[in-house]
Amino acid sequence: MRQQAQYQPGTKRGEAPTYRQLEVIRFIWDRTCSGEVPTIREICVGVGVNSTNAVQSRLRGCMRHGLIEQANGKSRSIRLTEVGRRALGIELKRCKLCGSQVAA
C-alpha cells in the first residue's frame, strides 16, 4: 500500500519568491518602516490589485516561502522575517546609541 504525500506548510522555503510576492513584501516593508502595518485593502491599493482574494493568495505564498509571519486572527499583524528582508536585500544592524535594530 502506497502512502499519500501530505501537504507540509513551508515546503516552498528555499525557493525563489515570485515578482508579485516581492512586490507585496516591499510594500509591507515600506509601510512598516513608516510605523504602521498595512491592511489587506491597503496592500491591494499599494500594489495595484482590485481583489482582496488575490492579495490573500500572495500573502499565503509569502508565508509558505517564509518571507512573512502573521499572528492567527490578528489584523495588522503581518511582519517580514529575516528571509523576507534578505529577499529584498535589506540588512538590519544594531544602533550603537539606543541598541535597537535599524535598516542598514
N, CA, C and O atoms as a MOPAC input file, in Angstrom:
PM7 MOZYME 1SCF
protein

 N      0.83900 1    -1.17500 1     0.00000 1
 C      0.00000 1     0.00000 1     0.00000 1
 C      0.88800 1     1.24300 1     0.00000 1
 O      1.80700 1     1.36700 1     0.80900 1
 N      0.59500 1     2.16300 1    -0.92600 1
 C      1.40400 1     3.35200 1    -1.08700 1
 C      0.89100 1     4.47900 1    -0.19500 1
 O     -0.31800 1     4.67400 1    -0.06900 1
 N      1.81300 1     5.22200 1     0.42600 1
 C      1.42800 1     6.34200 1     1.27200 1
 C      1.21700 1     7.57700 1     0.41700 1
 O      1.94300 1     7.80800 1    -0.55000 1
 N      0.22200 1     8.36300 1     0.77800 1
 C     -0.02700 1     9.60300 1     0.06500 1
 C      0.90500 1    10.68500 1     0.59300 1
 O      1.18400 1    10.76500 1     1.78900 1
 N      1.37800 1    11.51400 1    -0.33500 1
 C      2.19400 1    12.65700 1     0.07700 1
 C      1.28200 1    13.68400 1     0.72400 1
 O      0.25400 1    14.05200 1     0.15500 1
 N      1.64300 1    14.13600 1     1.87800 1
 C      0.83000 1    15.12600 1     2.57900 1
 C      1.42800 1    16.50800 1     2.40400 1
 O      2.64400 1    16.67500 1     2.31300 1
 N      0.53900 1    17.50300 1     2.35800 1
 C      0.99000 1    18.87800 1     2.25500 1
 C      1.65300 1    19.26800 1     3.55700 1
 O      1.11400 1    19.02400 1     4.63600 1
 N      2.79700 1    19.86100 1     3.45800 1
 C      3.53100 1    20.33800 1     4.62300 1
 C      3.67800 1    21.84500 1     4.50600 1
 O      4.24200 1    22.32000 1     3.52000 1
 N      3.19600 1    22.61500 1     5.47000 1
 C      3.39100 1    24.05700 1     5.39800 1
 C      4.87900 1    24.37800 1     5.34300 1
 O      5.68700 1    23.74600 1     6.02300 1
 N      5.22500 1    25.34700 1     4.54200 1
 C      6.61000 1    25.75900 1     4.44800 1
 C      7.44200 1    24.94200 1     3.48100 1
 O      8.66900 1    25.03400 1     3.49700 1
 N      6.79500 1    24.13700 1     2.63200 1
 C      7.57200 1    23.30400 1     1.71900 1
 C      8.25400 1    24.11900 1     0.63000 1
 O      9.15800 1    23.61500 1    -0.03600 1
 N      7.84400 1    25.35300 1     0.43700 1
 C      8.46000 1    26.17700 1    -0.59700 1
 C      9.64700 1    26.96800 1    -0.07000 1
 O     10.25500 1    27.73500 1    -0.81600 1
 N      9.97900 1    26.80000 1     1.17400 1
 C     11.13100 1    27.52200 1     1.71700 1
 C     12.37000 1    27.15600 1     0.92300 1
 O     12.59600 1    25.99500 1     0.58400 1
 N     13.15900 1    28.16500 1     0.63700 1
 C     14.37200 1    27.93400 1    -0.12200 1
 C     14.19900 1    28.21400 1    -1.60300 1
 O     15.18000 1    28.46100 1    -2.30400 1
 N     12.94100 1    28.17800 1    -2.09900 1
 C     12.69400 1    28.51400 1    -3.49300 1
 C     12.63500 1    30.03900 1    -3.63100 1
 O     12.34600 1    30.74400 1    -2.66400 1
 N     12.90600 1    30.53100 1    -4.81600 1
 C     12.88000 1    31.96900 1    -5.05200 1
 C     11.43500 1    32.46900 1    -5.07100 1
 O     10.57700 1    31.84800 1    -5.69900 1
 N     11.15700 1    33.58600 1    -4.39000 1
 C      9.80100 1    34.15200 1    -4.42300 1
 C      9.50100 1    34.75600 1    -5.79000 1
 O     10.41100 1    35.12200 1    -6.53400 1
 N      8.21600 1    34.85600 1    -6.10800 1
 C      7.80900 1    35.43200 1    -7.38800 1
 C      7.91900 1    36.96000 1    -7.33100 1
 O      8.05500 1    37.55500 1    -6.26200 1
 N      7.85500 1    37.56500 1    -8.50500 1
 C      7.90700 1    39.02600 1    -8.58800 1
 C      6.75200 1    39.64900 1    -7.80300 1
 O      6.94300 1    40.64300 1    -7.10300 1
 N      5.57100 1    39.07600 1    -7.91500 1
 C      4.39800 1    39.63200 1    -7.22900 1
 C      4.51600 1    39.48800 1    -5.72000 1
 O      4.07300 1    40.36600 1    -4.98100 1
 N      5.10200 1    38.40400 1    -5.25700 1
 C      5.31600 1    38.24200 1    -3.81900 1
 C      6.32100 1    39.28200 1    -3.32200 1
 O      6.14600 1    39.86100 1    -2.25000 1
 N      7.37200 1    39.51100 1    -4.10800 1
 C      8.34800 1    40.53600 1    -3.73500 1
 C      7.70800 1    41.92300 1    -3.71100 1
 O      8.04200 1    42.75400 1    -2.86600 1
 N      6.79800 1    42.16300 1    -4.63400 1
 C      6.09300 1    43.43800 1    -4.68400 1
 C      5.27600 1    43.64900 1    -3.40600 1
 O      5.25100 1    44.74900 1    -2.85300 1
 N      4.61400 1    42.59200 1    -2.94500 1
 C      3.80700 1    42.67200 1    -1.72300 1
 C      4.69700 1    42.89700 1    -0.50500 1
 O      4.39700 1    43.75800 1     0.32300 1
 N      5.78300 1    42.14000 1    -0.38000 1
 C      6.60700 1    42.31300 1     0.82200 1
 C      7.35300 1    43.64400 1     0.80400 1
 O      7.63500 1    44.20000 1     1.86500 1
 N      7.67800 1    44.16700 1    -0.38000 1
 C      8.28700 1    45.50200 1    -0.46200 1
 C      7.30300 1    46.55100 1     0.07000 1
 O      7.68900 1    47.44500 1     0.82500 1
 N      6.02400 1    46.43400 1    -0.33200 1
 C      5.01200 1    47.37100 1     0.15300 1
 C      4.85600 1    47.25400 1     1.66600 1
 O      4.77200 1    48.26700 1     2.36100 1
 N      4.81800 1    46.02000 1     2.18400 1
 C      4.69100 1    45.81500 1     3.63500 1
 C      5.88300 1    46.43900 1     4.35200 1
 O      5.70600 1    47.10500 1     5.37200 1
 N      7.09300 1    46.23500 1     3.83400 1
 C      8.29000 1    46.79900 1     4.45500 1
 C      8.23300 1    48.32400 1     4.47300 1
 O      8.52400 1    48.95000 1     5.49200 1
 N      7.85600 1    48.91700 1     3.34100 1
 C      7.78100 1    50.37600 1     3.26600 1
 C      6.78400 1    50.93500 1     4.27000 1
 O      7.05200 1    51.95500 1     4.90600 1
 N      5.64300 1    50.28200 1     4.42000 1
 C      4.63000 1    50.75700 1     5.36100 1
 C      5.05700 1    50.54900 1     6.80700 1
 O      4.82100 1    51.41600 1     7.64700 1
 N      5.68400 1    49.41100 1     7.11200 1
 C      6.08400 1    49.17200 1     8.49600 1
 C      7.23500 1    50.09500 1     8.89900 1
 O      7.37200 1    50.44100 1    10.07200 1
 N      8.05500 1    50.48900 1     7.93500 1
 C      9.12200 1    51.44400 1     8.25500 1
 C      8.55900 1    52.81000 1     8.62200 1
 O      9.17900 1    53.56600 1     9.37000 1
 N      7.37400 1    53.12400 1     8.08700 1
 C      6.74300 1    54.40000 1     8.42700 1
 C      5.90500 1    54.28200 1     9.69700 1
 O      5.26200 1    55.25000 1    10.10600 1
 N      5.90500 1    53.11000 1    10.32200 1
 C      5.28000 1    52.96200 1    11.62900 1
 C      3.91500 1    52.31000 1    11.65300 1
 O      3.30700 1    52.23500 1    12.72100 1
 N      3.39900 1    51.83400 1    10.52700 1
 C      2.10000 1    51.17800 1    10.54100 1
 C      2.11000 1    49.93800 1     9.66500 1
 O      2.75100 1    49.90200 1     8.61400 1
 N      1.39000 1    48.92700 1    10.11700 1
 C      1.27800 1    47.68300 1     9.35600 1
 C      0.04500 1    47.81000 1     8.46100 1
 O     -1.02400 1    48.17600 1     8.95000 1
 N      0.16400 1    47.51700 1     7.16100 1
 C     -0.96700 1    47.69900 1     6.25400 1
 C     -2.04000 1    46.62700 1     6.39400 1
 O     -1.76000 1    45.49400 1     6.78800 1
 N     -3.26800 1    47.00300 1     6.06600 1
 C     -4.36800 1    46.04300 1     5.98900 1
 C     -4.34700 1    45.39600 1     4.60800 1
 O     -3.58500 1    45.80800 1     3.73300 1
 N     -5.18300 1    44.38600 1     4.41900 1
 C     -5.26700 1    43.71400 1     3.12500 1
 C     -5.70400 1    44.70700 1     2.05100 1
 O     -5.14800 1    44.71600 1     0.95200 1
 N     -6.68900 1    45.53800 1     2.35800 1
 C     -7.17600 1    46.52700 1     1.38400 1
 C     -6.09700 1    47.55600 1     1.04700 1
 O     -5.98400 1    47.97500 1    -0.10500 1
 N     -5.31700 1    47.96000 1     2.02200 1
 C     -4.22900 1    48.89500 1     1.75300 1
 C     -3.16100 1    48.26000 1     0.85600 1
 O     -2.57600 1    48.93400 1     0.00900 1
 N     -2.91400 1    46.96900 1     1.04600 1
 C     -1.96700 1    46.27300 1     0.18100 1
 C     -2.52200 1    46.22100 1    -1.24200 1
 O     -1.77800 1    46.39900 1    -2.20600 1
 N     -3.83700 1    45.97500 1    -1.37800 1
 C     -4.48100 1    45.97200 1    -2.70000 1
 C     -4.20100 1    47.27500 1    -3.43500 1
 O     -3.76400 1    47.26700 1    -4.58500 1
 N     -4.45300 1    48.38200 1    -2.76900 1
 C     -4.24200 1    49.69300 1    -3.37900 1
 C     -2.75900 1    49.91100 1    -3.66900 1
 O     -2.40100 1    50.42900 1    -4.72600 1
 N     -1.90500 1    49.51900 1    -2.73800 1
 C     -0.47000 1    49.74900 1    -2.86800 1
 C      0.18500 1    49.00300 1    -4.01300 1
 O      1.12900 1    49.50300 1    -4.62500 1
 N     -0.31300 1    47.79800 1    -4.31100 1
 C      0.29900 1    47.01300 1    -5.38600 1
 C     -0.55000 1    47.00500 1    -6.65100 1
 O     -0.19900 1    46.34700 1    -7.63000 1
 N     -1.67400 1    47.73900 1    -6.63500 1
 C     -2.50000 1    47.87600 1    -7.83000 1
 C     -3.34000 1    46.66400 1    -8.17500 1
 O     -3.48900 1    46.31600 1    -9.34700 1
 N     -3.89000 1    46.02100 1    -7.15200 1
 C     -4.74200 1    44.85000 1    -7.35200 1
 C     -6.13700 1    45.19600 1    -6.84200 1
 O     -6.27600 1    45.84600 1    -5.80600 1
 N     -7.17200 1    44.76300 1    -7.56600 1
 C     -8.54500 1    45.05800 1    -7.15600 1
 C     -9.11800 1    44.03700 1    -6.19300 1
 O    -10.05600 1    44.34200 1    -5.45600 1
 N     -8.57600 1    42.83700 1    -6.18600 1
 C     -9.15200 1    41.73600 1    -5.42500 1
 C     -8.39400 1    41.47700 1    -4.12500 1
 O     -7.17800 1    41.28200 1    -4.12900 1
 N     -9.13400 1    41.47800 1    -3.00600 1
 C     -8.50500 1    41.13200 1    -1.72600 1
 C     -8.11900 1    39.65400 1    -1.70900 1
 O     -7.17300 1    39.26400 1    -1.02600 1
 N     -8.85200 1    38.83700 1    -2.46100 1
 C     -8.52900 1    37.41400 1    -2.54500 1
 C     -7.17000 1    37.20300 1    -3.20400 1
 O     -6.41400 1    36.32100 1    -2.79600 1
 N     -6.85400 1    38.00300 1    -4.21700 1
 C     -5.55200 1    37.89300 1    -4.88000 1
 C     -4.42700 1    38.23800 1    -3.90700 1
 O     -3.38500 1    37.58200 1    -3.89600 1
 N     -4.64100 1    39.26600 1    -3.09400 1
 C     -3.62700 1    39.64600 1    -2.10900 1
 C     -3.49800 1    38.55800 1    -1.04500 1
 O     -2.38700 1    38.22500 1    -0.63300 1
 N     -4.63100 1    37.99900 1    -0.59400 1
 C     -4.58400 1    36.91200 1     0.39100 1
 C     -3.77200 1    35.73400 1    -0.15100 1
 O     -2.98600 1    35.12300 1     0.57300 1
 N     -3.97300 1    35.42500 1    -1.43300 1
 C     -3.23900 1    34.33300 1    -2.05800 1
 C     -1.73900 1    34.62400 1    -2.08200 1
 O     -0.92800 1    33.74000 1    -1.80700 1
 N     -1.38000 1    35.83500 1    -2.40400 1
 C      0.03400 1    36.21700 1    -2.42500 1
 C      0.62900 1    36.17100 1    -1.02100 1
 O      1.77600 1    35.76300 1    -0.83800 1
 N     -0.15700 1    36.59200 1    -0.03200 1
 C      0.32200 1    36.53900 1     1.34900 1
 C      0.54200 1    35.09400 1     1.79700 1
 O      1.52300 1    34.79600 1     2.47900 1
 N     -0.37300 1    34.19800 1     1.41400 1
 C     -0.19300 1    32.77300 1     1.75100 1
 C      1.08300 1    32.23900 1     1.10200 1
 O      1.83400 1    31.48700 1     1.72300 1
 N      1.32100 1    32.63000 1    -0.14700 1
 C      2.55400 1    32.22100 1    -0.81800 1
 C      3.79000 1    32.74600 1    -0.10800 1
 O      4.79200 1    32.04200 1     0.02100 1
 N      3.71000 1    33.99700 1     0.35400 1
 C      4.83000 1    34.59200 1     1.09600 1
 C      5.07300 1    33.84100 1     2.40200 1
 O      6.21800 1    33.65000 1     2.80900 1
 N      3.98600 1    33.41500 1     3.06100 1
 C      4.13700 1    32.64900 1     4.30400 1
 C      4.75100 1    31.28800 1     4.02400 1
 O      5.58400 1    30.81700 1     4.79900 1
 N      4.35000 1    30.63900 1     2.91400 1
 C      4.94000 1    29.33700 1     2.56500 1
 C      6.42400 1    29.46600 1     2.25600 1
 O      7.19900 1    28.55200 1     2.53800 1
 N      6.82100 1    30.58800 1     1.68100 1
 C      8.23500 1    30.82800 1     1.38600 1
 C      8.99700 1    31.25600 1     2.63600 1
 O     10.22700 1    31.30500 1     2.62200 1
 N      8.28200 1    31.56600 1     3.71400 1
 C      8.94100 1    32.00500 1     4.93300 1
 C      9.33100 1    33.47300 1     4.89600 1
 O     10.20200 1    33.90000 1     5.65500 1
 N      8.68800 1    34.26400 1     4.01000 1
 C      9.02300 1    35.68300 1     3.86700 1
 C      8.34700 1    36.55700 1     4.91300 1
 O      8.89100 1    37.58100 1     5.32500 1
 N      7.14600 1    36.14200 1     5.34400 1
 C      6.39700 1    36.92300 1     6.32900 1
 C      5.84700 1    36.00700 1     7.40900 1
 O      5.78500 1    34.78800 1     7.24800 1
 N      5.44900 1    36.62500 1     8.51000 1
 C      4.75000 1    35.92800 1     9.59500 1
 C      3.49700 1    36.72600 1     9.89000 1
 O      3.47300 1    37.94500 1     9.72000 1
 N      2.44600 1    36.03100 1    10.33700 1
 C      1.21500 1    36.70700 1    10.72300 1
 C      0.58600 1    35.93800 1    11.86400 1
 O      0.45900 1    34.71400 1    11.81200 1
 N      0.19300 1    36.66500 1    12.89700 1
 C     -0.46500 1    36.03300 1    14.03400 1
 C     -1.87700 1    35.63500 1    13.61500 1
 O     -2.58000 1    36.42300 1    12.98200 1
 N     -2.29500 1    34.42400 1    13.96000 1
 C     -3.62500 1    33.95100 1    13.59000 1
 C     -4.71100 1    34.81600 1    14.20400 1
 O     -4.70800 1    35.08300 1    15.40500 1
 N     -5.64100 1    35.25000 1    13.36300 1
 C     -6.78600 1    36.00900 1    13.83900 1
 C     -6.49600 1    37.44500 1    14.22000 1
 O     -7.38100 1    38.12400 1    14.74000 1
 N     -5.31600 1    37.92200 1    13.98800 1
 C     -4.95100 1    39.29000 1    14.35600 1
 C     -4.83400 1    40.13800 1    13.09700 1
 O     -4.09800 1    39.79400 1    12.17200 1
 N     -5.55900 1    41.23700 1    13.07000 1
 C     -5.40400 1    42.14800 1    11.94400 1
 C     -4.15900 1    43.00200 1    12.17200 1
 O     -3.75200 1    43.23500 1    13.31000 1
 N     -3.58100 1    43.44800 1    11.11100 1
 C     -2.37300 1    44.27100 1    11.14300 1
 C     -1.23500 1    43.60600 1    11.91100 1
 O     -0.52500 1    44.26300 1    12.67300 1
 N     -1.06700 1    42.31700 1    11.71100 1
 C      0.00000 1    41.59900 1    12.42500 1
 C      1.04700 1    41.03200 1    11.47400 1
 O      1.87200 1    40.21700 1    11.88700 1
 N      1.03100 1    41.44700 1    10.20700 1
 C      1.98100 1    40.92900 1     9.22500 1
 C      3.34300 1    41.56300 1     9.48300 1
 O      3.44900 1    42.77400 1     9.67500 1
 N      4.38200 1    40.73400 1     9.48400 1
 C      5.73100 1    41.28100 1     9.59300 1
 C      6.69600 1    40.43700 1     8.77300 1
 O      6.50800 1    39.23300 1     8.60500 1
 N      7.71800 1    41.08700 1     8.27500 1
 C      8.72100 1    40.39600 1     7.47300 1
 C      9.64400 1    39.59100 1     8.37600 1
 O      9.98100 1    40.01200 1     9.48300 1
 N     10.03900 1    38.44200 1     7.88600 1
 C     11.00800 1    37.62100 1     8.59700 1
 C     12.40300 1    37.98500 1     8.09100 1
 O     12.55400 1    38.81300 1     7.19300 1
 N     13.39600 1    37.36800 1     8.66600 1
 C     14.77400 1    37.57400 1     8.20700 1
 C     14.90800 1    37.14600 1     6.74300 1
 O     15.60900 1    37.79500 1     5.96700 1
 N     14.24000 1    36.06200 1     6.36900 1
 C     14.26900 1    35.57800 1     4.98600 1
 C     13.66200 1    36.62400 1     4.05400 1
 O     14.18600 1    36.86700 1     2.96700 1
 N     12.55900 1    37.24400 1     4.47600 1
 C     11.90900 1    38.27300 1     3.67800 1
 C     12.78900 1    39.49600 1     3.49600 1
 O     12.86200 1    40.06100 1     2.40500 1
 N     13.45000 1    39.90000 1     4.55800 1
 C     14.34600 1    41.06200 1     4.45100 1
 C     15.52200 1    40.75300 1     3.52700 1
 O     15.93300 1    41.60600 1     2.74100 1
 N     16.06000 1    39.54500 1     3.61700 1
 C     17.16000 1    39.17100 1     2.71700 1
 C     16.70500 1    39.12900 1     1.26300 1
 O     17.46800 1    39.48900 1     0.36600 1
 N     15.46900 1    38.69400 1     1.02200 1
 C     14.94100 1    38.64700 1    -0.34900 1
 C     14.85200 1    40.05300 1    -0.94200 1
 O     14.98500 1    40.22900 1    -2.15400 1
 N     14.62900 1    41.04800 1    -0.09000 1
 C     14.58400 1    42.43700 1    -0.54700 1
 C     15.95300 1    43.10100 1    -0.52000 1
 O     16.10600 1    44.22600 1    -0.99500 1
 N     16.94600 1    42.41500 1     0.02900 1
 C     18.28800 1    42.98400 1     0.11000 1
 C     18.45100 1    43.94900 1     1.26400 1
 O     19.29000 1    44.84800 1     1.21200 1
 N     17.64300 1    43.76700 1     2.31900 1
 C     17.67500 1    44.65700 1     3.48100 1
 C     18.41200 1    43.95300 1     4.61000 1
 O     18.11600 1    42.80800 1     4.95200 1
 N     19.36500 1    44.65400 1     5.17300 1
 C     20.12800 1    44.10500 1     6.29200 1
 C     19.86400 1    44.98000 1     7.50800 1
 O     19.89200 1    46.20700 1     7.41400 1
 N     19.60900 1    44.35100 1     8.64400 1
 C     19.39800 1    45.09800 1     9.87900 1
 C     20.68200 1    45.11100 1    10.69000 1
 O     21.37900 1    44.10200 1    10.79200 1
 N     20.98000 1    46.25800 1    11.26000 1
 C     22.14000 1    46.39700 1    12.14000 1
 C     21.69100 1    47.04700 1    13.43800 1
 O     20.67300 1    47.73700 1    13.48100 1
 N     22.44800 1    46.82300 1    14.47800 1
 C     22.14300 1    47.42100 1    15.77800 1
 C     22.61600 1    48.87200 1    15.81200 1
 O     23.72600 1    49.18500 1    15.38200 1
 N     21.76300 1    49.74800 1    16.32700 1
 C     22.12700 1    51.13400 1    16.52600 1
 C     23.05100 1    51.21000 1    17.73400 1
 O     22.72900 1    50.66000 1    18.78700 1
 N     24.19400 1    51.88000 1    17.60400 1
 C     25.14500 1    51.95200 1    18.70400 1
 C     24.64800 1    52.82100 1    19.84000 1
 O     25.05300 1    52.63600 1    20.98800 1
 N     23.76700 1    53.77600 1    19.53100 1
 C     23.26800 1    54.68100 1    20.57000 1
 C     22.16900 1    54.07500 1    21.41300 1
 O     22.22300 1    54.11900 1    22.64200 1
 N     21.16500 1    53.50500 1    20.75000 1
 C     19.99800 1    53.02400 1    21.50900 1
 C     19.88900 1    51.50400 1    21.56800 1
 O     19.12400 1    50.98700 1    22.38200 1
 N     20.63100 1    50.76500 1    20.73200 1
 C     20.60200 1    49.31200 1    20.76300 1
 C     19.49800 1    48.68200 1    19.93800 1
 O     19.44000 1    47.45700 1    19.83400 1
 N     18.61300 1    49.48600 1    19.34200 1
 C     17.54200 1    48.91200 1    18.52300 1
 C     18.07900 1    48.56000 1    17.14100 1
 O     19.15000 1    49.01600 1    16.74100 1
 N     17.32100 1    47.74300 1    16.42100 1
 C     17.74100 1    47.35700 1    15.07200 1
 C     17.22800 1    48.36400 1    14.06700 1
 O     16.07200 1    48.78500 1    14.12700 1
 N     18.10000 1    48.75200 1    13.13500 1
 C     17.75000 1    49.69500 1    12.07600 1
 C     18.22100 1    49.12900 1    10.74600 1
 O     19.16900 1    48.34500 1    10.69200 1
 N     17.54800 1    49.53700 1     9.67100 1
 C     17.94600 1    49.07900 1     8.33400 1
 C     19.28400 1    49.71400 1     7.98000 1
 O     19.49700 1    50.90900 1     8.18600 1
 N     20.17400 1    48.89600 1     7.44600 1
 C     21.49500 1    49.39900 1     7.07100 1
 C     21.48000 1    50.01400 1     5.69500 1
 O     22.51100 1    50.48900 1     5.22000 1

